[in-house]
Structures are given as C-alpha cells and as structure tokens.
Amino acid sequence: MYKSILLQAADGGGGLSSIILFGGIALVFYFFMIRPQQKKQKEQKKFIEEIKRGDNVVTIGGIHGKVLSTEDTTVMLEVDKGVKLKLSKSAISQESTKATEPAVKKD
C-alpha cells in the first residue's frame, strides 16, 4: 500500500486533476461567499452616502430614530421627542422599514 502511494507521488499522478479540482473549489468559494459579500458592502456604502433628513433608520446597536441632519461623517438622530443623538454614519445599519419586515414571508 505504501509503495503505491509513493509511486503515485513520484509519478505526479493526478497533478492536472488536482489543479482543476482546487481551481473549481476556488471558483465556487468566490461565487458563493466573496462576491455576495462585496455586493452587500457596496449596497451598504451607497445607503450610507444617500442618508438624508427625514429618513427613519436603525443603528447597529438597534436604536430606531429619524434623521434630523447629516454632515460629512456624522448624523443627528431624533430618538424620541427632544432626545437627539449624534452618531457616526458608519453606525447606521439600515432603514427602519427593512428592520421591521419579517425575515421569511409565507405565502
């Protein structure tokens, strides 16, 4: 048994098939994991850039609020009547309407 393994290693048996297999695995990994993540990051960046006054948003920490004003890197949120928070734009997670939608819709 050991002789056959050593002979295959010495022969280079299956070298091309191994390269094709690893290439296929890399392609599957890219299309099912890396590409969707990049797409999600682009959508999040676009959403943060387009935040405007009056938008209802949710922060990463789960705080719901209404945008009062925006600056270059910060956002002023009204959480409750008279309660205002100044947050970094990167702390905004999503629109409030998306946060309250059910994750799975049943027909």
Secondary structure in CASP SS format (residue, H / E / C, confidence):
PFRMAT SS
TARGET T0000
AUTHOR 0000-0000-0000
METHOD secondary structure of the structure
MODEL  1
M C 1.00
Y H 1.00
K H 1.00
S H 1.00
I H 1.00
L H 1.00
L H 1.00
Q H 1.00
A H 1.00
A H 1.00
D H 1.00
G C 1.00
G C 1.00
G C 1.00
G H 1.00
L H 1.00
S H 1.00
S H 1.00
I H 1.00
I H 1.00
L H 1.00
F H 1.00
G H 1.00
G H 1.00
I H 1.00
A H 1.00
L H 1.00
V H 1.00
F H 1.00
Y H 1.00
F H 1.00
F H 1.00
M H 1.00
I H 1.00
R H 1.00
P H 1.00
Q H 1.00
Q H 1.00
K H 1.00
K H 1.00
Q H 1.00
K H 1.00
E H 1.00
Q H 1.00
K H 1.00
K H 1.00
F H 1.00
I H 1.00
E H 1.00
E C 1.00
I C 1.00
K C 1.00
R C 1.00
G C 1.00
D C 1.00
N E 1.00
V E 1.00
V E 1.00
T E 1.00
I C 1.00
G C 1.00
G C 1.00
I C 1.00
H E 1.00
G E 1.00
K E 1.00
V E 1.00
L E 1.00
S E 1.00
T E 1.00
E C 1.00
D C 1.00
T C 1.00
T E 1.00
V E 1.00
M E 1.00
L E 1.00
E E 1.00
V E 1.00
D E 1.00
K C 1.00
G C 1.00
V E 1.00
K E 1.00
L E 1.00
K E 1.00
L E 1.00
S E 1.00
K H 1.00
S H 1.00
A H 1.00
I E 1.00
S E 1.00
Q E 1.00
E E 1.00
S H 1.00
T H 1.00
K H 1.00
A H 1.00
T H 1.00
E C 1.00
P C 1.00
A C 1.00
V C 1.00
K C 1.00
K C 1.00
D C 1.00
END
